[in-house]
Amino acid sequence: MIIDHGEVDFHHPRRDKQHGRIWRLRAKDSPLLPRPQLADADVRTLLDALRVPEMWTRDQARRLLREKGAQAVMPELRQWVDSESLTDHDRLEALWVCQGLRVVEPSLLENNLDCDNPRVRAAAVRVLSDWYGRIPDSMKRLADAVADEHSQVRLEAINALRHVGT
């Protein structure tokens, strides 16, 4: 019997015809989360959507912010970052929005590179590799990341250094 993810033709004679695929798991009798209406949302609403726990919502918010463009998003994003008491995750989401808009924000990057959370630092190092050459002291920041106490940060720094020369 062949049970697989599609590597074998669906009409193969030994293919399992008794079992189906699992497409979605959810608790029995629990309601599905309502889909947020983001398509016509303003920039501020999309920025606030970056705080929700559901990854799908955050991905859609980042996509829609990219579609709105840097001119519409960056003034609001700067206010959002400056005026709110943001979590580490919020600052990282803001950094990813800047990266998606291709707007280099050195102070936001520095804030994320200096974060106590190693996962945020690792993600910021990845952004630094994308912005390399447009950030003052990029090589020094990568050298610092190579010596970081956390292995994930060191790995991202090594990967960044691998791409810097290309």
Backbone as numpy.savetxt, mean C-alpha at the origin, in Angstrom:
# Nx Ny Nz CAx CAy CAz Cx Cy Cz
-7.25 -38.85 -9.19 -8.10 -37.68 -9.19 -7.20 -36.44 -9.19
-7.57 -35.44 -9.97 -6.81 -34.20 -10.06 -7.65 -33.08 -9.45
-7.11 -32.47 -8.40 -7.71 -31.29 -7.80 -6.65 -30.20 -7.89
-6.95 -29.11 -8.58 -5.93 -28.09 -8.75 -6.56 -26.73 -8.95
-5.74 -25.76 -9.31 -6.18 -24.38 -9.52 -6.22 -24.01 -10.99
-6.32 -24.98 -11.86 -6.46 -24.68 -13.27 -5.27 -25.04 -14.12
-4.25 -25.68 -13.53 -3.09 -26.07 -14.32 -3.44 -27.20 -15.30
-4.45 -27.98 -14.94 -4.89 -29.09 -15.77 -6.19 -28.70 -16.44
-6.33 -29.07 -17.69 -7.54 -28.73 -18.45 -8.81 -29.16 -17.70
-9.82 -28.32 -17.77 -11.08 -28.60 -17.07 -11.78 -29.84 -17.61
-11.45 -30.26 -18.80 -12.11 -31.42 -19.41 -11.29 -32.70 -19.27
-10.20 -32.65 -18.53 -9.35 -33.83 -18.33 -10.18 -34.92 -17.66
-10.07 -36.17 -18.12 -10.91 -37.24 -17.58 -10.69 -37.52 -16.09
-9.51 -37.27 -15.57 -9.25 -37.54 -14.15 -9.55 -36.34 -13.26
-10.03 -35.26 -13.82 -10.32 -34.06 -13.03 -11.48 -34.31 -12.06
-11.36 -33.81 -10.86 -12.37 -33.96 -9.83 -13.64 -33.23 -10.23
-14.75 -33.95 -10.31 -16.03 -33.34 -10.66 -16.98 -33.28 -9.46
-16.52 -33.73 -8.30 -17.37 -33.80 -7.12 -17.23 -32.60 -6.19
-16.10 -31.95 -6.25 -15.83 -30.85 -5.32 -15.73 -29.54 -6.09
-16.16 -28.48 -5.46 -16.08 -27.17 -6.09 -14.98 -26.33 -5.48
-14.83 -25.15 -6.00 -13.86 -24.22 -5.45 -14.48 -23.42 -4.33
-13.62 -22.95 -3.44 -14.07 -22.06 -2.37 -13.78 -20.64 -2.85
-14.83 -19.89 -3.06 -14.67 -18.54 -3.57 -14.65 -17.50 -2.47
-15.40 -17.73 -1.41 -15.46 -16.75 -0.34 -15.89 -17.47 0.94
-15.26 -17.11 2.03 -15.65 -17.62 3.34 -16.26 -16.49 4.14
-17.32 -16.81 4.84 -17.91 -15.84 5.75 -18.67 -16.60 6.82
-18.86 -15.96 7.95 -19.59 -16.59 9.04 -21.04 -16.78 8.63
-21.59 -17.90 8.98 -22.98 -18.20 8.64 -23.91 -17.16 9.26
-24.87 -16.72 8.48 -25.88 -15.76 8.92 -25.32 -14.39 9.31
-24.09 -14.10 8.92 -23.59 -12.75 9.20 -23.76 -11.92 7.93
-24.16 -10.69 8.11 -24.36 -9.85 6.93 -23.03 -9.47 6.29
-23.04 -9.28 5.00 -21.86 -8.78 4.30 -21.68 -7.31 4.63
-20.45 -6.86 4.60 -20.20 -5.44 4.81 -20.76 -4.66 3.63
-21.37 -3.53 3.90 -21.86 -2.73 2.78 -20.69 -2.14 2.02
-20.79 -2.12 0.70 -19.74 -1.52 -0.11 -19.82 -0.01 0.02
-18.71 0.62 0.34 -18.76 2.08 0.44 -18.95 2.70 -0.93
-19.67 3.79 -0.97 -19.92 4.49 -2.22 -18.82 5.53 -2.43
-17.76 5.11 -3.10 -16.60 5.97 -3.26 -16.51 6.62 -4.63
-17.25 6.13 -5.59 -17.08 6.59 -6.98 -17.25 8.11 -7.11
-18.21 8.68 -6.42 -18.46 10.12 -6.53 -18.01 10.89 -5.29
-17.18 10.25 -4.46 -16.75 10.88 -3.21 -15.75 11.99 -3.46
-15.76 12.97 -2.56 -14.78 14.05 -2.67 -13.45 13.57 -2.10
-12.43 14.39 -2.26 -11.07 14.01 -1.86 -11.00 13.71 -0.37
-11.62 14.53 0.44 -11.56 14.34 1.90 -12.18 13.00 2.31
-13.29 12.64 1.69 -13.94 11.36 1.99 -13.04 10.21 1.59
-12.37 10.33 0.45 -11.46 9.28 0.00 -10.26 9.16 0.94
-9.76 10.29 1.41 -8.65 10.23 2.37 -9.09 9.55 3.66
-10.27 9.86 4.13 -10.78 9.21 5.33 -11.01 7.72 5.12
-11.30 7.32 3.88 -11.49 5.90 3.57 -10.18 5.12 3.68
-9.05 5.82 3.68 -7.76 5.15 3.85 -7.58 4.61 5.27
-8.47 4.99 6.18 -8.37 4.57 7.58 -9.18 3.31 7.89
-10.01 2.87 6.99 -10.88 1.73 7.30 -10.06 0.44 7.29
-10.50 -0.56 8.01 -9.71 -1.80 8.08 -9.77 -2.65 6.81
-10.79 -2.48 5.97 -10.93 -3.33 4.78 -9.97 -2.89 3.68
-9.13 -3.81 3.26 -8.13 -3.50 2.25 -8.77 -3.10 0.92
-9.87 -3.71 0.55 -10.52 -3.39 -0.72 -10.90 -1.91 -0.75
-11.44 -1.42 0.34 -11.85 -0.02 0.40 -10.65 0.90 0.28
-9.57 0.57 0.99 -8.37 1.41 0.91 -7.78 1.39 -0.51
-7.75 0.22 -1.13 -7.23 0.13 -2.51 -8.05 0.99 -3.46
-9.37 0.92 -3.32 -10.24 1.71 -4.20 -10.07 3.20 -3.95
-9.92 3.57 -2.69 -9.72 4.98 -2.36 -8.42 5.49 -2.97
-7.34 4.72 -2.86 -6.06 5.13 -3.47 -6.19 5.24 -4.99
-6.88 4.30 -5.59 -7.07 4.33 -7.05 -7.84 5.58 -7.47
-8.90 5.88 -6.77 -9.71 7.05 -7.11 -8.95 8.36 -6.85
-8.13 8.38 -5.83 -7.31 9.57 -5.58 -6.30 9.77 -6.72
-5.72 8.67 -7.21 -4.81 8.78 -8.36 -5.54 9.34 -9.57
-6.77 8.87 -9.78 -7.55 9.33 -10.93 -7.89 10.82 -10.82
-8.07 11.31 -9.61 -8.39 12.74 -9.43 -7.19 13.62 -9.77
-5.99 13.09 -9.60 -4.78 13.83 -9.97 -4.19 14.62 -8.82
-2.92 14.95 -8.97 -2.16 15.61 -7.92 -2.69 17.00 -7.60
-3.12 17.74 -8.60 -3.61 19.11 -8.34 -4.80 19.12 -7.40
-5.69 18.16 -7.57 -6.88 18.12 -6.72 -6.60 17.49 -5.36
-5.67 16.54 -5.31 -5.48 15.75 -4.10 -4.45 16.34 -3.15
-3.33 16.83 -3.66 -2.22 17.20 -2.78 -2.55 18.31 -1.77
-3.28 19.37 -2.11 -3.61 20.34 -1.06 -4.41 19.73 0.09
-5.38 18.90 -0.25 -6.20 18.23 0.77 -5.36 17.23 1.56
-4.49 16.49 0.87 -3.65 15.51 1.54 -2.72 16.17 2.54
-2.13 17.28 2.16 -1.23 18.01 3.08 -1.99 18.48 4.32
-3.20 18.98 4.13 -4.01 19.39 5.28 -4.36 18.18 6.14
-4.71 17.07 5.50 -5.09 15.85 6.21 -3.93 15.35 7.06
-2.74 15.37 6.50 -1.56 14.91 7.23 -1.21 15.86 8.36
-1.33 17.17 8.14 -0.94 18.15 9.15 -1.97 18.34 10.25
-3.25 18.23 9.92 -4.27 18.61 10.89 -4.76 17.47 11.75
-4.59 16.28 11.33 -5.15 15.14 12.07 -4.09 14.51 12.98
-4.59 13.82 13.99 -3.68 12.98 14.78 -3.67 11.62 14.08
-2.71 11.45 13.22 -2.66 10.26 12.38 -1.91 9.12 13.05
-2.31 7.92 12.71 -1.58 6.73 13.15 -0.43 6.50 12.17
0.44 5.58 12.53 1.54 5.22 11.63 0.99 4.72 10.30
-0.07 3.94 10.38 -0.68 3.41 9.15 -1.24 4.52 8.27
-1.85 5.52 8.88 -2.40 6.65 8.11 -1.30 7.39 7.35
-0.17 7.61 8.03 0.95 8.29 7.38 1.51 7.46 6.22
1.54 6.16 6.41 2.01 5.28 5.34 1.05 5.31 4.16
-0.24 5.29 4.43 -1.22 5.40 3.35 -1.04 6.72 2.60
-0.80 7.79 3.33 -0.57 9.10 2.69 0.67 9.04 1.80
1.71 8.37 2.27 2.93 8.22 1.47 2.64 7.45 0.19
1.84 6.40 0.30 1.50 5.61 -0.89 0.66 6.42 -1.88
-0.20 7.29 -1.37 -0.97 8.17 -2.26 -0.01 9.09 -3.02
0.95 9.65 -2.32 1.95 10.51 -2.98 2.72 9.73 -4.03
3.11 8.53 -3.70 3.83 7.70 -4.66 2.97 7.42 -5.89
1.70 7.12 -5.67 0.80 6.86 -6.78 0.58 8.08 -7.66
0.62 9.25 -7.05 0.46 10.50 -7.80 1.78 10.99 -8.40
2.86 10.30 -8.07 4.21 10.68 -8.51 4.61 12.06 -8.00
4.24 12.32 -6.76 4.59 13.57 -6.08 5.54 13.22 -4.95
6.74 13.73 -5.00 7.75 13.44 -3.98 7.51 14.37 -2.79
7.34 13.78 -1.62 7.13 14.50 -0.37 8.20 14.06 0.62
9.37 14.73 0.61 10.48 14.30 1.47 10.15 14.25 2.96
9.40 15.22 3.46 9.11 15.23 4.90 8.23 14.06 5.31
7.27 13.72 4.48 6.41 12.57 4.77 7.22 11.27 4.71
8.10 11.17 3.74 8.97 10.00 3.65 9.86 9.89 4.87
10.48 10.99 5.28 11.33 10.99 6.47 10.55 10.54 7.70
9.34 11.04 7.83 8.49 10.68 8.96 8.27 9.17 9.00
8.03 8.57 7.84 7.80 7.12 7.78 9.09 6.33 7.97
10.21 6.85 7.45 11.49 6.16 7.63 11.92 6.15 9.09
11.51 7.16 9.85 11.88 7.26 11.26 10.85 6.67 12.20
9.85 6.01 11.67 8.76 5.45 12.48 9.27 4.31 13.37
8.64 4.12 14.51 9.00 3.03 15.42 8.57 1.67 14.86
7.54 1.66 14.03 7.01 0.41 13.48 7.90 -0.06 12.33
8.52 -1.25 12.46 9.42 -1.72 11.41 8.73 -1.99 10.08
7.46 -2.36 10.10 6.75 -2.61 8.84 6.56 -1.31 8.06
6.33 -0.22 8.79 6.20 1.09 8.14 7.55 1.53 7.59
8.62 1.32 8.38 9.95 1.68 7.89 10.30 0.89 6.62
9.97 -0.40 6.61 10.27 -1.23 5.43 9.51 -0.72 4.21
8.25 -0.39 4.38 7.46 0.13 3.26 8.01 1.47 2.79
8.47 2.29 3.72 9.03 3.60 3.37 10.35 3.43 2.60
11.12 2.42 2.95 12.36 2.16 2.21 12.04 1.78 0.77
10.97 1.05 0.58 10.56 0.70 -0.79 10.19 1.95 -1.58
9.50 2.88 -0.94 9.16 4.14 -1.60 10.43 4.94 -1.87
11.36 4.93 -0.93 12.63 5.63 -1.12 13.36 5.11 -2.35
13.29 3.81 -2.58 13.95 3.27 -3.78 13.30 3.79 -5.05
12.00 4.03 -5.00 11.29 4.60 -6.15 11.65 6.07 -6.35
11.86 6.78 -5.25 12.16 8.22 -5.30 13.65 8.50 -5.26
14.47 7.47 -5.35 15.92 7.64 -5.23 16.41 8.69 -6.22
17.28 9.55 -5.77 17.80 10.62 -6.61 17.00 11.90 -6.49
15.77 11.79 -6.00 14.95 12.99 -5.80 14.83 13.34 -4.32
15.46 12.51 -3.49 15.47 12.73 -2.05 16.91 13.02 -1.63
17.13 14.13 -0.92 18.49 14.41 -0.45 19.00 13.27 0.45
20.23 12.93 0.30 20.88 11.89 1.11 20.19 10.53 0.98
19.72 10.20 -0.21 19.07 8.90 -0.43 19.99 7.74 -0.07
21.24 7.83 -0.50 22.17 6.73 -0.23 22.43 6.58 1.27
22.53 7.69 1.99 22.72 7.60 3.44 21.51 6.95 4.11
20.32 7.32 3.65 19.10 6.72 4.23 19.05 5.22 3.95
19.48 4.82 2.74 19.51 3.39 2.43 20.57 2.67 3.26
21.71 3.32 3.46 22.77 2.73 4.29 22.27 2.55 5.73
21.54 3.53 6.23 20.97 3.41 7.57 19.98 2.24 7.63
19.20 2.09 6.57 18.20 1.02 6.55 18.86 -0.36 6.47
20.02 -0.45 5.80 20.74 -1.72 5.74 21.20 -2.14 7.13
21.45 -1.18 8.00 21.89 -1.47 9.36 20.74 -1.49 10.36
19.50 -1.43 9.88 18.33 -1.40 10.77 18.28 -2.67 11.62
17.67 -2.56 12.79 17.56 -3.70 13.70 16.59 -4.76 13.19
15.67 -4.39 12.32 14.64 -5.32 11.85 15.01 -5.90 10.49
14.88 -7.19 10.35 15.31 -7.88 9.12 14.50 -7.46 7.89
13.23 -7.17 8.05 12.41 -6.77 6.91 12.87 -5.44 6.33
13.27 -4.52 7.20 13.78 -3.22 6.76 15.10 -3.43 6.02
15.97 -4.28 6.57 17.25 -4.55 5.92 17.04 -5.17 4.54
16.10 -6.10 4.44 15.82 -6.74 3.16 15.33 -5.73 2.12
14.43 -4.85 2.52 13.94 -3.81 1.60 15.07 -2.89 1.16
15.98 -2.58 2.08 17.11 -1.71 1.74 18.03 -2.39 0.74
18.28 -3.66 0.93 19.14 -4.40 -0.02 18.47 -4.46 -1.38
17.18 -4.73 -1.40 16.45 -4.74 -2.68 16.48 -3.37 -3.34
16.37 -2.32 -2.55 16.42 -0.96 -3.10 17.79 -0.69 -3.70
18.84 -1.07 -3.01 20.20 -0.87 -3.51 20.43 -1.64 -4.82
19.78 -2.76 -4.94 19.90 -3.57 -6.16 19.33 -2.82 -7.35
18.28 -2.03 -7.13 17.63 -1.32 -8.22 18.19 0.07 -8.49
18.94 0.59 -7.52 19.46 1.95 -7.64 20.41 2.07 -8.83
21.22 1.10 -9.06 22.20 1.16 -10.13 21.63 0.94 -11.51
20.38 0.51 -11.60 19.81 0.21 -12.92 19.02 1.35 -13.48
